[in-house]
Amino acid sequence: MQRLIEYRYDKPLHHQLMKAAEYSMLDIDVLILIYHMAKICQGGVLEIGSFLGASTVAAGLGIRASGQEKKFVSIELGGQLKDHRLASKDICKDLRKNVSRAGLLDGVNLIQGSSFDGKIIAAVKDRFGPREIGLFIFDADANVRRDIDCYADRLAEGCWMVIDDYISATHKAGPIRAQVDELTGQSKLMQLGLYGWGSWVGRWLVR
Ligand SMILES: C[S@@+](CC[C@H](N)C(=O)[O-])C[C@H]1O[C@@H](n2cnc3c(N)ncnc32)[C@H](O)[C@@H]1O
């Protein structure tokens, strides 16, 4: 929390993250945390559910601030979102536009499709070797367990995990919480805290 607060006083960075927060479904604290974890993590970053790219930009800025080359893959289903303050006629087009505006298009491999589609899984596994992912961000549907199972062999021991909707006003909250709690009970996940509107943050403990 102290580090998060310190970042708030970094005016240029805070300005960039606040701009991203304008088109985000995540709270600004979670975007700052994603920035921090992308900066300090060992290994690459896998994001599932980029939407308009706010969390993607936060992670991209963190990677850039690390001064290291880190692989970054972000998967988004695409399509439209209607009747919402962040409505979009073409999610992937707007995602590309926002990542490009932040000057980060070169630093991320944006993949359109479903995280559990066989071809997408193969593309991600081609990009990351075993235990090469140091930050896993899940903000997609109500089934984080499915995607952890898909990519578990790519997660490093101690991989930072950001999982949205542990607490939420949507239908996702129940299943996500049950899955995260089960993995925590099995000592596969360790909770660090809850941030924003109910994003779960922790680490992957499996060797
Ligand atoms: C809550 S939004 C993500 C918000 C974003 N992280 C932000 O910072 O604002 C969820 C997104 O996940 C996408 N999505 C849902 N299920 C998915 C899946 N299985 N694979 C890839 N993307 C998925 C949806 O299309 C939607 O754009």
PDBQT file of the ligand as one rigid body, heavy atoms in Angstrom, charges set to zero:
ROOT
HETATM    1  C1  LIG A 301     -14.242  -6.721 -17.359  1.00  0.00    +0.000 C 
HETATM    2  S1  LIG A 301     -13.641  -6.629 -18.976  1.00  0.00    +0.000 S 
HETATM    3  C2  LIG A 301     -11.909  -6.354 -18.773  1.00  0.00    +0.000 C 
HETATM    4  C3  LIG A 301     -11.598  -4.985 -18.244  1.00  0.00    +0.000 C 
HETATM    5  C4  LIG A 301     -10.174  -4.523 -18.402  1.00  0.00    +0.000 C 
HETATM    6  N1  LIG A 301      -9.237  -5.448 -17.768  1.00  0.00    +0.000 N 
HETATM    7  C5  LIG A 301      -9.984  -3.124 -17.900  1.00  0.00    +0.000 C 
HETATM    8  O1  LIG A 301      -8.887  -2.787 -17.413  1.00  0.00    +0.000 OA
HETATM    9  O2  LIG A 301     -10.924  -2.319 -18.019  1.00  0.00    +0.000 OA
HETATM   10  C6  LIG A 301     -13.718  -8.311 -19.484  1.00  0.00    +0.000 C 
HETATM   11  C7  LIG A 301     -13.249  -8.549 -20.910  1.00  0.00    +0.000 C 
HETATM   12  O3  LIG A 301     -12.910  -9.932 -21.028  1.00  0.00    +0.000 OA
HETATM   13  C8  LIG A 301     -13.263 -10.393 -22.304  1.00  0.00    +0.000 C 
HETATM   14  N2  LIG A 301     -13.395 -11.843 -22.191  1.00  0.00    +0.000 N 
HETATM   15  C9  LIG A 301     -14.358 -12.553 -21.563  1.00  0.00    +0.000 A 
HETATM   16  N3  LIG A 301     -14.092 -13.866 -21.603  1.00  0.00    +0.000 NA
HETATM   17  C10 LIG A 301     -12.918 -14.005 -22.271  1.00  0.00    +0.000 A 
HETATM   18  C11 LIG A 301     -12.115 -15.112 -22.633  1.00  0.00    +0.000 A 
HETATM   19  N4  LIG A 301     -12.442 -16.352 -22.268  1.00  0.00    +0.000 N 
HETATM   20  N5  LIG A 301     -10.975 -14.888 -23.338  1.00  0.00    +0.000 NA
HETATM   21  C12 LIG A 301     -10.617 -13.624 -23.671  1.00  0.00    +0.000 A 
HETATM   22  N6  LIG A 301     -11.330 -12.525 -23.336  1.00  0.00    +0.000 NA
HETATM   23  C13 LIG A 301     -12.467 -12.714 -22.647  1.00  0.00    +0.000 A 
HETATM   24  C14 LIG A 301     -14.536  -9.629 -22.645  1.00  0.00    +0.000 C 
HETATM   25  O4  LIG A 301     -14.708  -9.549 -24.030  1.00  0.00    +0.000 OA
HETATM   26  C15 LIG A 301     -14.277  -8.266 -21.982  1.00  0.00    +0.000 C 
HETATM   27  O5  LIG A 301     -13.767  -7.337 -22.908  1.00  0.00    +0.000 OA
ENDROOT
TORSDOF 0
